[in-house]
Amino acid sequence: MALTPDDVVHKEFQHVRFKDGFDPEEVDDYLDEIVVEWRKTLEENNELKAKLAAFESGQNTGPVAAAPVAAAPTAPAQASGASATGTSAGIIELAQRLHDEHVAEGESKRRQLIADAEAEVARIRTEAEAKQREESARLERERNTLEGRITELREFERDYRGKLRAMIEGQLRDLDQKSTSDSTPVSAIGL
């Protein structure tokens, strides 16, 4: 891929679903492409400088003439190489800074989401504990009411049995007394 500065300027990354920012893997891959292309460019630049220096040194016959001619093109070539190196380093630095900003933004968003989720968990837990305490108190009151009612019913049953027993025993005594007072001798009946 022949990478140009315009490619870097106009590169658009895909947005990631459910997050702000770009896909970190896509940004890393693109930065890797930039680095590879700039390294190729720097290697080609160095090879061309070496060929130019070899060509210029082969054209000049005298040592005095060779030095000024060789020195003249080398200075602009070095300036051009330094400019290209500076530009590529600047682009790589910019891309790295963008990458770092997006990663930092993603980390910040992640921390915020975790904090929000933990706050929601704490709120839900507090509500559940309050509801559980209310329900336990209600059930305790209901249990106490039922136990009180059971006690009342047992007392009622005991009183009722006592009264019933007293009534039956009274009836039996009355019956016994009637039977002893009404009993006439058999001889009196004529049998």
C-alpha positions as CSV (number, residue, x, y, z in Angstrom):
1,M,0.0,0.0,0.0
2,A,1.4,3.4,-1.0
3,L,0.6,5.5,2.0
4,T,0.4,9.3,1.5
5,P,-0.1,12.0,4.1
6,D,-3.6,12.6,2.7
7,D,-4.4,9.0,3.5
8,V,-3.5,9.6,7.1
9,V,-5.4,12.9,7.3
10,H,-8.6,11.4,5.7
11,K,-8.6,8.0,7.3
12,E,-12.0,7.3,9.0
13,F,-12.2,4.6,11.7
14,Q,-15.3,2.5,12.4
15,H,-17.3,3.5,15.5
16,V,-17.7,0.8,18.1
17,R,-21.2,-0.1,19.2
18,F,-22.2,0.7,22.8
19,K,-19.0,2.8,23.4
20,D,-17.7,6.2,22.4
21,G,-14.5,6.3,20.4
22,F,-13.0,4.0,17.8
23,D,-12.1,0.4,17.7
24,P,-8.6,0.2,19.3
25,E,-7.6,-2.8,17.2
26,E,-8.4,-0.9,14.0
27,V,-6.5,2.1,15.1
28,D,-3.5,-0.1,16.1
29,D,-3.6,-1.8,12.8
30,Y,-3.6,1.5,10.9
31,L,-0.7,2.8,13.0
32,D,1.2,-0.4,12.1
33,E,0.6,0.3,8.4
34,I,1.8,3.8,8.8
35,V,5.0,2.7,10.5
36,V,5.7,0.1,7.8
37,E,5.2,2.6,5.0
38,W,7.3,5.3,6.6
39,R,10.1,2.8,7.2
40,K,10.0,1.7,3.5
41,T,10.1,5.4,2.5
42,L,13.1,6.1,4.8
43,E,15.0,3.0,3.4
44,E,14.3,4.1,-0.2
45,N,15.4,7.6,0.7
46,N,18.7,6.3,2.2
47,E,19.3,4.0,-0.8
48,L,18.7,6.9,-3.2
49,K,21.1,9.1,-1.2
50,A,23.7,6.4,-1.4
51,K,23.2,5.9,-5.1
52,L,23.4,9.7,-5.7
53,A,26.6,10.0,-3.6
54,A,28.1,7.0,-5.5
55,F,27.1,8.5,-8.9
56,E,28.4,12.0,-8.0
57,S,31.7,10.6,-6.7
58,G,32.1,8.6,-9.9
59,Q,31.5,11.7,-12.2
60,N,34.2,13.8,-10.5
61,T,37.8,12.9,-11.3
62,G,39.7,15.1,-8.9
63,P,39.6,14.9,-5.1
64,V,39.2,18.7,-4.8
65,A,36.3,18.8,-7.2
66,A,34.6,15.7,-5.7
67,A,34.4,17.2,-2.2
68,P,32.4,20.4,-3.0
69,V,30.1,18.6,-5.5
70,A,29.4,15.7,-3.1
71,A,28.9,18.1,-0.2
72,A,26.4,20.3,-2.0
73,P,23.7,17.7,-2.8
74,T,24.2,15.9,0.6
75,A,23.1,19.0,2.6
76,P,19.7,19.4,0.8
77,A,19.3,15.6,0.8
78,Q,19.9,15.5,4.5
79,A,17.5,18.4,5.1
80,S,14.9,16.7,2.9
81,G,15.5,13.4,4.8
82,A,15.3,15.2,8.1
83,S,12.1,16.9,6.9
84,A,10.6,13.5,5.8
85,T,11.8,11.9,9.0
86,G,10.4,14.8,11.1
87,T,7.1,14.6,9.1
88,S,6.8,10.9,9.5
89,A,7.7,11.1,13.2
90,G,5.2,13.9,13.6
91,I,2.4,11.8,11.9
92,I,3.3,8.8,14.0
93,E,3.4,10.9,17.1
94,L,0.0,12.4,16.2
95,A,-1.4,8.9,15.5
96,Q,0.0,7.6,18.8
97,R,-1.4,10.6,20.7
98,L,-4.8,10.0,19.1
99,H,-4.6,6.4,19.9
100,D,-3.6,7.1,23.5
101,E,-6.5,9.7,23.8
102,H,-9.0,7.2,22.6
103,V,-7.7,4.5,24.9
104,A,-7.8,6.9,27.8
105,E,-11.3,7.9,26.9
106,G,-12.3,4.3,26.7
107,E,-10.8,3.5,30.1
108,S,-12.5,6.6,31.6
109,K,-15.8,5.5,30.1
110,R,-15.2,1.9,31.4
111,R,-14.5,3.2,34.9
112,Q,-17.6,5.4,34.8
113,L,-19.8,2.5,33.6
114,I,-18.4,0.2,36.4
115,A,-18.9,3.0,39.0
116,D,-22.5,3.5,37.8
117,A,-23.2,-0.3,37.8
118,E,-21.7,-0.6,41.4
119,A,-23.9,2.3,42.5
120,E,-27.0,0.6,41.0
121,V,-26.1,-2.7,42.6
122,A,-25.7,-0.9,46.0
123,R,-29.1,0.9,45.5
124,I,-30.8,-2.4,44.5
125,R,-29.2,-4.2,47.5
126,T,-30.3,-1.5,49.9
127,E,-33.9,-1.6,48.6
128,A,-34.0,-5.4,48.7
129,E,-32.7,-5.3,52.3
130,A,-35.2,-2.7,53.4
131,K,-38.0,-4.7,51.7
132,Q,-36.8,-7.9,53.4
133,R,-36.8,-6.1,56.8
134,E,-40.3,-4.8,56.2
135,E,-41.6,-8.2,55.1
136,S,-39.9,-9.9,58.1
137,A,-41.5,-7.4,60.5
138,R,-44.9,-7.9,58.8
139,L,-44.6,-11.7,59.1
140,E,-43.4,-11.4,62.7
141,R,-46.5,-9.3,63.5
142,E,-48.7,-11.8,61.7
143,R,-47.1,-14.7,63.6
144,N,-47.6,-12.9,66.9
145,T,-51.3,-12.3,66.1
146,L,-51.8,-15.9,65.1
147,E,-50.1,-17.2,68.2
148,G,-52.3,-14.9,70.3
149,R,-55.4,-16.2,68.5
150,I,-54.3,-19.8,69.1
151,T,-53.8,-19.1,72.8
152,E,-57.3,-17.6,73.0
153,L,-58.8,-20.6,71.2
154,R,-57.0,-23.0,73.6
155,E,-58.3,-21.1,76.6
156,F,-61.8,-21.1,75.1
157,E,-61.6,-24.9,74.5
158,R,-60.4,-25.5,78.1
159,D,-63.2,-23.4,79.5
160,Y,-65.8,-25.0,77.2
161,R,-64.6,-28.5,78.2
162,G,-64.7,-27.6,81.8
163,K,-68.2,-26.2,81.6
164,L,-69.4,-29.1,79.4
165,R,-67.9,-31.6,81.9
166,A,-69.5,-29.7,84.8
167,M,-72.9,-29.7,83.1
168,I,-72.7,-33.4,82.2
169,E,-71.7,-34.3,85.7
170,G,-74.5,-32.2,87.1
171,Q,-77.0,-33.9,84.8
172,L,-75.6,-37.3,85.9
173,R,-76.0,-36.4,89.6
174,D,-79.5,-35.1,89.0
175,L,-80.3,-38.4,87.2
176,D,-78.9,-40.4,90.0
177,Q,-80.9,-38.5,92.6
178,K,-84.1,-38.9,90.6
179,S,-83.6,-42.5,90.1
180,T,-83.0,-43.1,93.9
181,S,-85.9,-41.0,94.9
182,D,-88.3,-42.4,92.3
183,S,-87.5,-45.9,93.0
184,T,-90.4,-47.8,94.5
185,P,-90.0,-51.3,95.7
186,V,-90.9,-54.0,93.3
187,S,-93.3,-55.6,95.8
188,A,-95.3,-52.4,95.8
189,I,-95.8,-52.6,92.1
190,G,-97.3,-55.9,92.4
191,L,-95.0,-58.1,90.8
